[in-house]
Amino acid sequence: MDHYKLFIDGEFVEAANGDVFETIDPGTGAPFATVAKAGRADAEAAIAAAKRAFESGIWSNLSPAARAEKIYDFADQVAQQTLRLAITESQDAGHVIKLSKYWGMLGSGILRNLGYHASHDFPLEEEIPYSVFVNTSAVNGLCASICSCSELKGKLSEVPCGIRHFWLG
């Protein structure tokens, strides 16, 4: 049986509290994987890691073109793994493979859209409120989800690109 961990701070890790759950294949009624069940400590660790990464300049100091290149590369990797993701999603949620393959391609397209927006500078500099949503999950549909939403305020140029994209709508 496969086991899926959380991806926090560049590493696959178990949940801080050690909790796991089984995900059940609705077609057979049998468990097919175990998943680390994220909790509040995991969400806080993910938020802290994202903040450190942003403030370090690893992402925020990249040129817009370099940001787009990295996102496009990730989109290509998602597209290349679509069949594997589709099989896993079908086992987890009972979707037919044809529909599950669509989700992988849709995800790749969404990433390409985000890459496009990451490749542009935003001239807005006024102070605006924005929210950070954290979803710590396993593979596409094997959700060990814990969500945290924090209200922040700052100049739009200091807001991580993905948040800017969704704020701008």
N, C-alpha and C positions, 0 to 999 in steps of 0.2 A: 504494500500500500504506500502511495506517495505521501510525503509530508511537506507542507508549505509553511515557510517561516515569514516573518515580517521583514520588510526592507527598510531599515532606518540607518541614516548616517553612512550610506554606502556599503552596508553589510546586511546579509540575511541573518536575522536573530530570532530567538524564541521570545515569546511574550515575557515581559518582566516578571509577571506573577506566575509564569509557568503554565497557564491555562491553555488547553487545546480543545478542539471539537472535531467531530467527524462530519464530513460532508457526504450526503447520501445520494446515490444515483437513483433518480426517480423511476428510471426504466426497470431497475432490478430490485430496488428497495435495499440494496446492500451499500455499506460504506465503501468509498473508493479512495478517500484521502483523509488525512488529519491536517488541521490548520491551526497555527498559533492564534490564539484569541487575544487580540489587543485590548488593553485597558487604558485607563487614564495616564498611567506612567509612560506607556508607549507613545500615546499621542503627544505628551509633553516632551518626550525625547525627540520625536520627529519634528516638532515645532522648533525646538532648540537647535537641532541639526540644520534645519532649513535656514534659520536666522543666521547661524554661524557661517554657513556656506554663502549666503547672500552678502553678509557684511565683510567676509574675507576678500571679496572681489573676484573670486573664481568665476562666478557667473555675471555679476553686475558690472564688472569692468571689461567684459568682452565687448567687442564691437557688435553692432546690430547684425552684421553679416555673419560673424562667427557664432552668435547665438542661433541664428536661423540654420546654419550648417549643422550644428549639433542636434537641433530638434528634427531637422529633415533626416539625419542619420538614424535617430531613434524611430521615426516614422517608418523608415525603410526596414528596420529590424522587426517592428511590429508586423508589417506586411509580410515579411519572410516567414514569420512564425504563425501566420493566420491559421493554418490547418491544425497545428498543435493546440493553439488556443481554442479553436472551434471544437475539437474533440473534448478538451477539458470542460468547456462551457456546456457542451451537450450532456456530458456526464453529470455535471453539477446541477443544471437547471432543466434538463430534459428537452432542450431545443433540438430541432433537426439540424444536421450538419450544415445544410445549405444556408439556413438562417444564421447559425453561429459563425460561419465564414464571413457573412456580411458584417457582423459586429467588429471583427478584426480589421476589415478594410475600412469601415466607418471610423474606427479609432485612429487608424493611420491617417485618414483624411483630416480628422480633427487636429491631429498633431501637426500636419502640414499647414493648416490654417493658423494655428498658434505660431508656427515657425515664421510664417509670413508677417504676422503682427510683431514678432520679436525682432524682425529685421528693420524695424522703423523706430526712429526716435520719437518721443512724445514731447511736444513743446509745453504741455500744461505744467505749471509750477505752483498753482494755488494749493493751499492745504485742504485736503479732502479726507473724510472718514472712509475706511475700507475694512472689510472683514477677511480674515484668513480662515479657510476651511481645511481641516486636515482629515484625510481618509487613509487610514493605515489598513491596507488590505492585501490579501494573497493574490494569486493569479486570477485575472479576468473572470470574475464571477464567484470565485471561492472566497467570499468576503468574510474576513475577520475584522469587521469595521468598527472603528471607534471614531467619533467625530468630535471636534472641538472648534468652536467659533470664537474668535477674539476680535474685538473692535479696536482698531488702530487709527492713528491719524498721522498724516505726513504729506510731503510733497509727492506728486504723482511720479516724478522721475525717480523717486526712491522706493517706489512700490515694485515688488517683483513682477516681471512681465506678465505672467499668467493671470495675476490678480488684476493688472491693468486691463488686460483683454476682456475679462468678464465684467469689470466695472464699466468699461466703455460700452459694453453691450454689443 
